Amino acid sequence: LNSDLKDALVTQYAELNGTGNNYFYVDRKQGYRLSSAILHVYDTGYIRVEAISQEVNNENCYVLWTNNSYPQNKKIGCDLVWIKENFLWN
């Protein structure tokens, strides 16, 4: 791998709690920005997150918006892909 690409992309699995709403907060990985996220709801299969937006009043997290709301305390898996801040593809 080209040394410029080393650690440019990082994957992470996180387990989230249902909020009763159609959004989740995800802690920001320092030095990276969130590139993509896929939610898995254990009893209904895979659901793609529709949009990802940074929480404007909190630089330490992102908000993941979905089509569906999930009951409070329902465990939901989330695959995250982070890309190094200011990384440029050549």
N, C-alpha and C positions, 0 to 999 in steps of 0.2 A: 504494500500500500504506500502511496506517496505520503511522505511525512506531513505535507500540508493538510492531508485528509484525516490524519490520525486524530481521533476524538472529536471530529467535526460533527458527527451524529452520535447520539447516545439514546439507547432505548431504555425504557423503565416500565415496570408493571406496578400499578398502585391499586389498592382496594379502597373504594369509596363507600361512604354511607349515603343511602337515599335521604333526600332532604324534604320530600313531600312536594318539591317543585321540579321544574325542568332544567335545573342548572346545578353544577357542582363547582366547588373551589379546589384547585390543585396548587400545591406549593411550587413555587418557581425554583428551578434548578439554577443555582448561581452561575453566571457566565454564559447561560444558554437561553434561547427563546423556544417556545413550544411550536413545533412544526405540525404535528398531527396527533389525534387521539381517537381511539376506538373503544367504545363501551361494550362490555359483555354483561348482559343481564342473565344470570345463571338459569332461569327457568324459561326464557323466551329467545335465546340465541343472541346473535350479534346485532347491535344497533350502532350505526355510524353517527358520530357527533356531527351536527350540522354546521356549527361555526365555533371558532375559538377566538376569544377576545381577551386582551389583558385588562384586568380590573384597574380602572383609571385612578382610584384613590388608594391603591395598595400595590406597590411594586413587587411584593413578595408572593403574589399568586396570580393565577389565571382563572377565568370563569369559562366552563364548558357548557354550552347551551345545546339542548336536545329537543326533539319533537315531543317527547313523553315525560311525564312526571313519574317519580318513583316513591313508594311509601317510605316514610321515615325509618331509618335504621335497616333498610334492605341493603344487603351487601352487593356491590356492583364492581366488577373488575374493569380496569382501564389500562390499555396499552398506550404509552406515550412515546413520541419521538421528539427529541430535543435537538436543535441545531445551534452550534456555537455562535454567539453574538458576533456580528460584523464579519461573518465568514462569507467569502466570495468564491463562487465556482469559476475556474478558469477554463 
